[in-house]
């Protein structure tokens, strides 16, 4: 009789351990319940708007990395700017203007450092220190300090872009 009790206790303990192990496996990241949750979270992340910093970084990449034989410096910047701000950086166009200028210019963004200040909800200001290399400048870099104002308008958009200082080094 005593032996039956020990065997019965042993079987109950094994059953309990098996149930606990199954519960842990279901709750782990590889479990089916977690996979569904991760899939939903990934879809939610796709819909999240880029941050103000991401907008400034993408804008700087477009503005400071270009080859005028392929595109002008401002082409592609409209996506990151309000209409008024975009119009302020686009040079006035003449009627007899060619599609691309005869003098080729190549620019490459080397480094970007951004500083941000929240003015109010939906309005951020930034100072960007931009290092870039422009064809014809040799091994020298050009540093430009740019003041940017961003507003939340279908994501973060630059509504003002002012060059404060330019220095060749």
PyMOL commands that set and color helices and strands:
alter all, ss='L'
color gray80, all
select helices_A, chain A and resi 2-27+32-47+52-64+77-80+83-89
alter helices_A, ss='H'
color red, helices_A
select strands_A, chain A and resi 66-67+106-120+123-134+142-152+156-168
alter strands_A, ss='S'
color yellow, strands_A
deselect
rebuild
show_as cartoon
